Amino acid sequence: MPGPLLTGKVAMVTGAAGGIGRAAAIIYAQEGARVMVADVNVAAGEETVALIRGAGGEAQFMACNVAQEEEVAALVAKTVEVFGSLDCAFNNAGITHSSPKMDMDVFRRIIDINLMGVAYGMKYEIEQMLKQGGGVIVNTASIAGISGKGTLDYCASKHAVVGMTRSAALRYAALGIRVNAVCPGVIETPMTAPLISDPRMKAHLDGMCPIGRMGKAEEVADAVIWLSSSKSSFVTGQSLAVDGGFMA
Ligand SMILES: NC(=O)c1ccc[n+]([C@@H]2O[C@H](COP(=O)([O-])OP(=O)(O)OC[C@H]3O[C@@H](n4cnc5c(N)ncnc54)[C@H](O)[C@@H]3O)[C@@H](O)[C@H]2O)c1
């Protein structure tokens, strides 16, 4: 029997206090990685760590606001200090909103977190990965990063994540760093929980997915873990829709 996919590896996940990030942190650990769990939500982030440790895995929490460059730099440095390297980075923290109004303060906040948060992550992760001779990065974009389905600010931020993923993948392909993105469709997480508390909205969202239901955080996380493992060793620069067929 082959062992877990990521034995001996070190993974770092932003936005790991819930939803897709928590699911990924848990599966990274199940696959043998030691995991740095990062989020602005300290209590829920510590809960993710407790879930991993409770199942026999190794994890540590660090508070980090990805919109602050120095906090992201400190997160990468701490990961290396605690675990010795950074092999798999999952830049996942993000926010959204559903107002059709263009509020420029909200626009800037979306860009600061969804775009700059990923840019800061890649900057310090790549620096570390070049030093250690390679690594793998996965960014969370969205179907709003490969279509116009979303607010202007959210689409702008997620299209940028897809673009940065491609650019970084090309730049570092020959240097041992693979960079890919996942583009979740409509996924059941704390982000969408307020919407699906209304049964009519839930039915509408289920109906938007050709598969006939919303996705689960674990279904996105499984794609992230595959992209982080040697099972995808010839895949870089891709933005993989995990959307129950929506983009088809
Ligand atoms: N749920 C969906 O339907 C869906 C669809 C497409 C893309 N996404 C993307 O997936 C990612 C994860 O979303 P989710 O659905 O799991 O949502 P979620 O709200 O459950 O999780 C997002 C996490 O990010 C954290 N976070 C927010 N701002 C932060 C910041 N500045 N610094 C650090 N952490 C911060 C939150 O505390 C939270 O734990 C996001 O990038 C989101 O845009 C989600």
The ligand as an SDF file (V2000), in Angstrom:
LIG
                    3D

 44 48  0  0  0  0  0  0  0  0999 V2000
  -17.7100   29.1670   -0.7290 N   0  0  0  0  0  0  0  0  0  0  0  0
  -17.7750   29.4170   -2.0260 C   0  0  0  0  0  0  0  0  0  0  0  0
  -18.8200   29.2120   -2.6550 O   0  0  0  0  0  0  0  0  0  0  0  0
  -16.5510   29.9400   -2.7640 C   0  0  0  0  0  0  0  0  0  0  0  0
  -16.6120   29.9990   -4.1580 C   0  0  0  0  0  0  0  0  0  0  0  0
  -15.5190   30.4630   -4.8700 C   0  0  0  0  0  0  0  0  0  0  0  0
  -14.3760   30.8670   -4.2020 C   0  0  0  0  0  0  0  0  0  0  0  0
  -14.3430   30.8210   -2.8420 N   0  0  0  0  0  0  0  0  0  0  0  0
  -13.1020   31.2660   -2.2070 C   0  0  0  0  0  0  0  0  0  0  0  0
  -12.6330   30.2530   -1.3510 O   0  0  0  0  0  0  0  0  0  0  0  0
  -11.8470   30.8370   -0.3080 C   0  0  0  0  0  0  0  0  0  0  0  0
  -12.3000   30.2800    1.0110 C   0  0  0  0  0  0  0  0  0  0  0  0
  -13.6500   30.6360    1.1870 O   0  0  0  0  0  0  0  0  0  0  0  0
  -14.6780   29.8010    2.0720 P   0  0  0  0  0  0  0  0  0  0  0  0
  -15.8720   29.5900    1.2410 O   0  0  0  0  0  0  0  0  0  0  0  0
  -14.0030   28.6610    2.7280 O   0  0  0  0  0  0  0  0  0  0  0  0
  -15.0640   30.9760    3.0690 O   0  0  0  0  0  0  0  0  0  0  0  0
  -14.9790   31.0910    4.6540 P   0  0  0  0  0  0  0  0  0  0  0  0
  -15.5160   32.4370    4.9520 O   0  0  0  0  0  0  0  0  0  0  0  0
  -15.5590   29.9080    5.2640 O   0  0  0  0  0  0  0  0  0  0  0  0
  -13.4010   31.0470    4.9110 O   0  0  0  0  0  0  0  0  0  0  0  0
  -12.5580   32.1310    4.6380 C   0  0  0  0  0  0  0  0  0  0  0  0
  -11.5800   32.2450    5.7710 C   0  0  0  0  0  0  0  0  0  0  0  0
  -10.6990   33.3310    5.4830 O   0  0  0  0  0  0  0  0  0  0  0  0
  -10.5020   34.0570    6.6770 C   0  0  0  0  0  0  0  0  0  0  0  0
  -10.1050   35.4270    6.3560 N   0  0  0  0  0  0  0  0  0  0  0  0
  -10.8800   36.4310    5.8820 C   0  0  0  0  0  0  0  0  0  0  0  0
  -10.1500   37.5480    5.7490 N   0  0  0  0  0  0  0  0  0  0  0  0
   -8.8820   37.2370    6.1350 C   0  0  0  0  0  0  0  0  0  0  0  0
   -7.6760   37.9580    6.2080 C   0  0  0  0  0  0  0  0  0  0  0  0
   -7.6300   39.2460    5.8890 N   0  0  0  0  0  0  0  0  0  0  0  0
   -6.5600   37.3130    6.6230 N   0  0  0  0  0  0  0  0  0  0  0  0
   -6.5970   36.0080    6.9740 C   0  0  0  0  0  0  0  0  0  0  0  0
   -7.7190   35.2760    6.9470 N   0  0  0  0  0  0  0  0  0  0  0  0
   -8.8460   35.8820    6.5210 C   0  0  0  0  0  0  0  0  0  0  0  0
  -11.8260   33.9930    7.4120 C   0  0  0  0  0  0  0  0  0  0  0  0
  -11.6690   34.2660    8.8020 O   0  0  0  0  0  0  0  0  0  0  0  0
  -12.2440   32.5640    7.1180 C   0  0  0  0  0  0  0  0  0  0  0  0
  -11.7960   31.6620    8.1110 O   0  0  0  0  0  0  0  0  0  0  0  0
  -11.9820   32.3420   -0.4630 C   0  0  0  0  0  0  0  0  0  0  0  0
  -10.8690   32.8600   -1.1290 O   0  0  0  0  0  0  0  0  0  0  0  0
  -13.2190   32.4900   -1.3310 C   0  0  0  0  0  0  0  0  0  0  0  0
  -13.2200   33.6880   -2.0810 O   0  0  0  0  0  0  0  0  0  0  0  0
  -15.4030   30.3600   -2.1090 C   0  0  0  0  0  0  0  0  0  0  0  0
  1  2  1  0
  2  3  2  0
  2  4  1  0
  4  5  1  0
  4 44  2  0
  5  6  2  0
  6  7  1  0
  7  8  2  0
  8  9  1  0
  8 44  1  0
  9 10  1  0
  9 42  1  0
 10 11  1  0
 11 12  1  0
 11 40  1  0
 12 13  1  0
 13 14  1  0
 14 15  2  0
 14 16  1  0
 14 17  1  0
 17 18  1  0
 18 19  2  0
 18 20  1  0
 18 21  1  0
 21 22  1  0
 22 23  1  0
 23 24  1  0
 23 38  1  0
 24 25  1  0
 25 26  1  0
 25 36  1  0
 26 27  1  0
 26 35  1  0
 27 28  2  0
 28 29  1  0
 29 30  1  0
 29 35  2  0
 30 31  1  0
 30 32  2  0
 32 33  1  0
 33 34  2  0
 34 35  1  0
 36 37  1  0
 36 38  1  0
 38 39  1  0
 40 41  1  0
 40 42  1  0
 42 43  1  0
M  CHG  2   8   1  16  -1
M  END
$$$$
